[in-house]
Amino acid sequence: SSTDYYARGVQHSLKGNFSKAIADYTRTLALKPDNLDALFNRANAYENRNELNAAFNDYAVYLKINSKDGSVYYKRSYLFYKTGKLDEALDDLQRAEELGFRVDGKYKEHLLREKFSK
């Protein structure tokens, strides 16, 4: 069942076996395409494998289903930062704050410093 695949994916993630985790999250999503936890966790697993385009894709799908989750905007902000897209990183950080997600002040200061130092 989708629940079993999801639970196994979490265990693989906890052990750092992100390839197996991605496979199980993908099976979960094949059975239950709107499983937001599986999308979020698969995006994190992709990020851990440095497959950033796949992570961006999962976050985009997540936000199409639920655009009110500040934690996803925050995570995607960091991905934008890692790929040098400072404007997008700041936009997502601001959106996370607007949605009530508590952002790391040091991260925000760092982004602003980087943006305005260029």
C-alpha positions in Angstrom: 0.0 0.0 0.0 1.1 3.6 -0.3 1.4 3.8 3.4 3.8 0.9 3.5 6.0 2.3 0.7 6.0 5.7 2.4 7.1 4.2 5.8 9.8 2.2 4.1 11.0 5.3 2.2 11.3 7.2 5.5 13.4 4.4 7.0 15.7 4.5 3.9 16.0 8.3 4.2 16.9 8.0 7.9 19.6 5.5 7.0 20.9 7.8 4.2 19.9 5.4 1.4 18.4 8.1 -0.7 18.1 6.0 -3.9 15.9 3.5 -2.2 14.0 6.2 -0.5 13.3 7.9 -3.8 12.1 4.6 -5.3 9.7 4.1 -2.4 8.4 7.7 -2.4 7.8 7.3 -6.1 5.8 4.1 -5.6 3.8 6.0 -2.9 3.1 8.8 -5.3 2.1 6.4 -8.1 -0.6 5.1 -5.7 -1.5 8.4 -4.1 -0.3 11.3 -6.2 -1.4 14.0 -3.7 0.7 12.6 -0.8 2.4 15.8 0.2 4.7 14.1 2.8 6.0 11.8 0.1 6.6 14.8 -2.3 8.4 16.7 0.4 10.5 13.8 1.5 11.3 12.8 -2.1 12.4 16.4 -2.8 14.7 16.2 0.3 16.1 12.9 -0.9 16.8 14.3 -4.3 18.5 17.3 -2.7 20.7 15.0 -0.7 21.7 13.3 -4.0 22.3 16.7 -5.5 19.6 16.1 -8.0 18.3 19.7 -7.7 16.1 19.9 -10.8 14.1 16.9 -9.5 13.9 18.5 -6.1 12.6 21.7 -7.6 10.0 19.7 -9.6 8.7 18.0 -6.5 8.4 21.3 -4.6 6.6 22.8 -7.6 4.1 20.0 -7.6 3.7 20.3 -3.8 2.9 24.0 -4.1 0.4 23.4 -6.8 -1.5 21.2 -4.4 -0.9 23.3 -1.3 0.4 26.8 -1.9 0.0 27.8 1.8 2.9 25.7 3.3 5.6 28.1 4.3 8.1 25.3 5.1 8.2 24.3 1.4 8.9 27.9 0.3 11.6 28.0 2.8 13.2 24.7 1.6 12.9 25.9 -2.0 14.5 29.2 -1.1 17.6 27.3 0.0 17.7 25.4 -3.3 17.5 28.6 -5.2 20.3 30.0 -3.1 22.4 26.9 -3.8 21.9 27.4 -7.5 22.8 31.1 -7.4 19.3 32.4 -7.9 19.2 35.0 -5.2 16.1 36.9 -6.3 14.1 33.7 -6.3 15.6 32.7 -3.0 14.5 35.9 -1.4 11.1 35.8 -3.0 10.5 32.3 -1.5 11.9 33.4 1.8 9.5 36.3 1.9 6.6 34.1 1.0 7.5 31.7 3.8 7.4 34.5 6.3 4.1 35.8 4.9 2.7 32.4 5.5 3.8 32.4 9.2 6.8 30.2 8.8 9.6 31.2 11.2 12.7 31.7 9.1 16.3 31.6 10.3 17.4 35.2 10.7 21.0 34.5 9.9 20.0 32.8 6.6 17.9 35.9 5.7 20.7 38.3 6.6 23.1 36.2 4.6 20.9 36.2 1.5 20.3 40.0 1.8 24.1 40.6 2.2 24.8 38.4 -0.9 22.2 40.1 -3.0 23.2 43.6 -2.2 27.0 43.0 -2.4 26.8 42.1 -6.1 
